[in-house]
Amino acid sequence: MIDTSSHYKSERAIGKALSEALEKNIVAREEIVIMTKVGHDSGSQMPDVDGKTTVEVGENSVYSLDPDFVEAEIAKSAEKLGTVPDCVLLHNPEWLLSSFR
């Protein structure tokens, strides 16, 4: 199992290593479970979403469950990994939940 996130800098390196391992028949894709996480964004990649599903969680940092944002995050991970993730988790959902107090 590989655990990553659309915002981990290592995601491209994981994609490259996975591609090389698949090409050399070191491992088959179905032998690996790839899990990514979505929801949190910061810095220059701030999403342009608003409404109840977007919460500022710090300077230049937001949390969003907006469906368009989640879709974009999954697509971003798939592009960097070179394959679609098998599982998608919500990264730090307590940030969104704590905003409803």
Summary of the structure (lengths in Angstrom):
residues: 101
radius of gyration: 15.0
end to end distance: 35.4
largest distance: 52.1
contacts: 274
relative contact order: 0.23
helix: 39%
strand: 23%
